[in-house]
Amino acid sequence: MMSGEDVYNLFEVIVSRANERQEVKSKITNWDKVFQFKPSDSEAFVLHIANGELKLSKGLHPNPSATIEASSQDLASIVKGELDAVKAFFSGRLKIKGDVFATQELNNILKAVST
């Protein structure tokens, strides 16, 4: 079972990998998106993507592009590709407020670099 800190650490690794890959950077060059993650069982964190770079920080953002809520375990499973995000969304295990389309693109990017 993943703790909230484990999920944050997983995201740190994924963000680092994404920032090292040119194919990822080229996909997000024109992005300016803020994703607020709110694990139901741990501290919130923010993923800001701008100018081809991903930045991760703990805490809340006042005006995110999208807010993503799920348990730490479900967030980790989605990012690792072990849990389908669409199924999790429709079953109520994953809640998204805001720019749903951007979260789909984000999911594709995170899954590509998490393996």
C-alpha positions in Angstrom: 0.0 0.0 0.0 1.4 3.4 -1.0 1.5 6.2 1.5 1.0 9.8 0.5 4.7 10.5 0.8 5.4 7.5 -1.4 3.1 8.9 -4.1 4.8 12.3 -3.9 8.2 10.6 -4.2 6.9 8.6 -7.2 5.8 11.8 -8.9 9.2 13.4 -8.1 10.9 10.5 -10.0 8.4 10.8 -12.9 8.8 14.6 -13.1 12.6 14.2 -13.2 12.4 11.6 -16.0 10.0 13.7 -18.0 12.2 16.8 -17.7 15.1 14.7 -19.2 13.2 13.5 -22.2 13.1 15.7 -25.3 10.0 13.9 -26.7 8.1 14.8 -23.6 9.4 18.4 -23.5 8.3 18.9 -27.2 4.8 17.8 -26.3 4.4 20.3 -23.5 6.4 23.3 -25.0 3.3 25.5 -25.3 1.6 24.3 -22.1 0.8 26.5 -19.1 -1.2 24.2 -16.9 -1.4 23.6 -13.1 -2.6 20.3 -11.8 -3.7 20.1 -8.2 -3.5 16.6 -6.7 -5.5 16.0 -3.6 -4.9 12.5 -2.3 -7.8 11.6 0.1 -5.3 10.2 2.6 -2.3 12.6 2.4 -1.0 16.1 1.7 -2.0 17.9 -1.5 0.6 18.7 -4.1 0.8 20.6 -7.4 2.3 19.8 -10.8 2.9 22.9 -12.8 3.8 22.5 -16.5 5.0 25.5 -18.4 7.6 26.2 -21.1 8.4 22.6 -21.6 9.2 21.9 -18.0 7.4 20.1 -15.1 7.7 21.4 -11.5 6.3 19.6 -8.5 5.6 21.2 -5.1 3.6 20.4 -2.0 0.6 22.4 -1.0 -2.4 24.0 -2.7 -2.6 26.3 -5.8 -5.2 29.1 -5.8 -6.3 28.6 -9.4 -5.4 25.2 -10.9 -6.3 24.2 -14.4 -7.6 20.9 -13.0 -8.0 19.3 -9.6 -7.5 15.6 -9.3 -8.8 13.7 -6.2 -8.2 10.0 -5.4 -6.5 7.9 -2.8 -2.7 7.8 -2.8 -2.8 4.1 -3.9 -5.2 4.9 -6.8 -3.1 7.8 -8.0 0.0 5.7 -8.0 -1.8 2.8 -9.8 -3.1 5.2 -12.5 0.3 6.8 -13.1 2.0 3.3 -13.3 -0.7 2.2 -15.8 -2.0 -0.5 -13.4 -5.4 1.2 -13.1 -7.3 2.7 -16.0 -8.0 6.4 -15.3 -11.3 6.4 -17.3 -12.6 3.4 -15.3 -11.5 5.0 -12.1 -13.2 8.2 -13.0 -16.5 6.5 -13.9 -16.5 4.3 -10.9 -16.0 7.3 -8.6 -12.5 6.4 -7.4 -11.0 9.4 -9.3 -12.6 12.8 -9.3 -11.5 15.6 -11.7 -12.6 19.2 -11.7 -11.6 21.6 -14.4 -9.8 20.8 -17.6 -10.5 17.1 -18.1 -8.9 17.0 -21.5 -5.6 18.3 -20.1 -5.7 15.6 -17.4 -6.0 13.0 -20.2 -2.9 14.3 -21.9 -1.1 14.5 -18.6 -2.0 10.9 -17.9 -0.5 9.8 -21.2 2.7 11.7 -20.5 3.1 10.4 -16.9 2.4 6.8 -18.0 5.0 7.1 -20.8 7.7 8.0 -18.4 6.7 6.0 -15.3 7.7 2.7 -16.9 
